[in-house]
Amino acid sequence: MKKILFSIFLIFCLSISFKNAKSANWCKAIYNQNMTDGQLKEQLSKCKNSDNVFFAIHTGFQNAGHLLNSLVAEYCDIRRNIVSTKPRNGDPYFTAVCEFRRHILR
């Protein structure tokens, strides 16, 4: 009897603790040197149902850092945590990861 009550109590506690756990959909948009603006917009149009977004901008563009900042401002929820990196040796991309902004149209 004690094992059954303990099992029920354990299942109840676990169900309460995982109540706030949610899965998240990820979307990525990578802007390489050989891409056109239309290809980037096509990648971003697939992100409508995503919760999080990953941006990578190649440093071959003179304004890669500014482009990354504008994408973050346009598509990310600024109230949430945004993780961004600057290019390191051997890594030619500016990157950012953030929570996708909820639009009225979504």
N, C-alpha and C positions, 0 to 999 in steps of 0.2 A: 504494500500500500504506500509506503514511504517513497519507494522508487517511482511510482506512478505520479504522486503529487510533486516530487522533485522534477520529474520530466516535464510535467505540465507547466510548472513554475519557470523552468529553464526556457522552454519554448515561448512562453509569454514574455519573458524578459528580452529574449533575442528579437522577437517580433517588434517590440517597442523600440529597441535600440537601432534597428535598421529601418525604421519608419521614415527617416529623413534622407536615406540613401537614394540617390537618383543616378541613373545612367545619363551619359552625355554624348551627344553626337559631335564629331569633329569634322572640320572642313579645312582644307589647306589651299592657299593661293600663292603660287611661286611665280615671280616676275623675273625671267631670264633676259639676257641681252637680245636674243633672237625672237622675242615675242612681240606681238602687236597689242595695242590697247584693247582691241576686241577680244583677244584671247584671255586677257586678265579679267575683263568684265564677264566673260563666259564662265570662268572659274568661280567668280564671286556670285553669279546668279544661281549656282548650284548650292550655295550656302544658306538659302532661305530657311531651311528646316533644321539647321545646325545650332548647337548650343555654344560651341567654342570655335574659334578660328585661329589658324596659324598663317602668318605672313612671312615670306622670305623675298627680299629684294636684292638683286645682284649689284655688287659695287661698281660694275662697269658703267652704271648711270652716274652722271655727275651729281645729281640731286637725289641719290638713293635714300639717304637719311630723311630728307624732307618728304619724299614719296611715302616712306614707311609711316612717318608721323601723320600724314594726311589720311592714309588708309586706316590707321588706328582711330583717328578722330571721327572718321565717317562711319566705320563699321563696328567699333568696339564700344562696350558699355564702360564709360569713363569712371563710373562709380565703383567698379570692381577692380581687382588686382590685374595689372598688365605687366607681363614679363617680356623684356626686350633685351637683345644683345647687339653688340657692335661686332664687326668682323674681326676675327683673330687670324693668326698666321695659318694659311691653308684652308681657311673658310671664307669664301668671298661673298657672304650674304649678311645683310642686316636682317634680323628676325624679330618677330613679336608674336606672343601668344596671349589671347584675351578671350573674354566672354563676349559672344556675338550680341550686338545691340538688338533688342526686341523692337521690331517695327510694327506699325499698325496693320500693315498689309500681310504680315506673316500669320 
